[in-house]
Amino acid sequence: MSSRIRFLLGNELREVVVEDPTETVLQYLRRDPLRRGTKEGCAEGDCGACTVAIGETGADGSMRYKAVNACIQFLPTLDGRQLLTVEDLADPKSGALHPVQQAMVEAHGSQCGFCTPGFVMSLYVGHKADRLKAKVPSRDAVDDRLAGNLCRCTGYRPIIDAAIKAAGTEEPEHHAISARQAAKTLKEIERRDTLVIDNGTRRFYAPRTLDDLATLFERNPEACLLAGGTDVGLWVTKLHHELKTVLYLGNVAELALVENQGGHWWIGAGASYGDAARVFSDLHPDFAELVRRIGSLQIRNAGTIGGNIANGSPIGDTMPALIALGAKLHLRQGAKTRVLALEDFYLAYRKTDRHAGEFVVGIEAPKLGPRDLFATYKISKRFDQDISAVCAAFRVVLDQGAIKDARIAFGGMAATPKRAPKTEAALTGKPWIETTVKAALATLGDDYQPIGDMRASARYRATVAGNMLRRFFLETTLSASRHRVLASREAAA
């Protein structure tokens, strides 16, 4: 039984014997190849000092790169992929800096230097994407790209200047050559079977197919399912849990499927937020904006929709919107499959209706009708990179001015993501007018009894929840806003 993985470190093919299957990529980089440009700042995916680029081959055979946090990504997940660090950017022959590095120098974008490699890697991946599209990013796009990189010296202005300065420059030829060679090498070393790492006391499995995953999980129902690692990584780095058996989902192509199936979108449980971006834009601009505020770009590149749903957190941001849309969850246990409404999946705090050996396959997200009204809102202390105090989603179906159907869901208001059945009933059949909304607001207290914690008091949450419903009413009845909402629905129909 092999416990070896193969991957490209820069352009070098590496074959590594994995002793600890939950060793992070960051720990490996600083231990073995001594690539110490990649720093540990927080060990929880918040500060971006550890940002690296991961390359994979796309469906067309070309390389696709994404920025991720090395501090919470486990080493075995590199198998069959390419890893780039800040040491890979300069020309290996001439020593000439990459355009983003040169721009950082010229714009004086580095002060103490600790965070600089992480910023450079985020800029590098963004630069590659911009060159593929032959566009120069806006200031807002740069801000979003760098939201997951923190500068302790508060030197953001010159870093942003460097990003814009580098945007118009071409990708160096040696990087294009390297990417082509990487795609060829990764094809040659592509694994056809399940990766198995077993050191006698701990095991790591990375199946290639849905059937193999179902078989392995049925045999090892105690296993920890690992997708993006944005939660599980912290169990290791912060809580120091020793995971005995890990089942990695990132090599199962079926789980990453994102598909427009007519009346609904199919989102595979292994699809990252970035992979599913077009789904959110199609479903509603508000949903896309909400997801943009989930973590940083590095987190959205790694974190999965299925993971956000399956971990059972009452403050996962995608669940209220998906519940309000009427999403259905598809689950599998061995050869058996079942489908249930997403709101029925949550039983109690961190407790879900998932049987031993059963896993989420995907989510069926219905599209809005041309006359449906929808909005979703997030309230948090910080705009970027913050967990919700309250998250809400509303869907109202109108028929000749009357409310034919209403679906309201909140996160952060109860022990689970939860609908508001009494408030929905108070709205249904009534005209969509202010007096109807005022009467319905009185029932919110019957649907939710929020708690107070570090993010918000119970009173604040209750007040904000009512104000969110008021906001939804105002935005969908004021003439300009209503025209915008209905026009977006009709355009998508």
Secondary structure, DSSP 4 states (H G I P E B T S, - for coil): ---EEEEEETTEEEEEE-S-TT-BHHHHHHHSS--TTS--SSSSSSS-TTEEEEEEE-TTS-EEEEEEEGGGSBGGGGTTSEEE-GGGSS-TTT-PPPHHHHHHHHTT--SS-SSHHHHHHHHHHHHHHHHHHT----HHHHHHHTTT---TT--HHHHHHHHHHHHTSPPPHHHHHHHHHHHHHHHHT---S-EEEE-SS-EEEE-SSHHHHHHHHHH-TTPEEESS-TTHHHHHHTS----SEEEE-TT-GGGG-EEE-SSEEEEETT-BTTTTHHHHHHH-HHHHHHHHTSS-HHHHHH-BHHHHHHT--TT-SHHHHHHHHT-EEEEEETTEEEEEEGGGGEEETTEES--TTEEEEEEEEEPPPTTEEEEEEEE-SSSSS---SEEEEEEEEEETTEEEEEEEEEESSSSS-EE-HHHHHHHTTSBSSHHHHHHHHTTHHHH--PPP-SS--HHHHHHHHHHHHHHHHHHHHSHHHHHHHHHHHHHH-
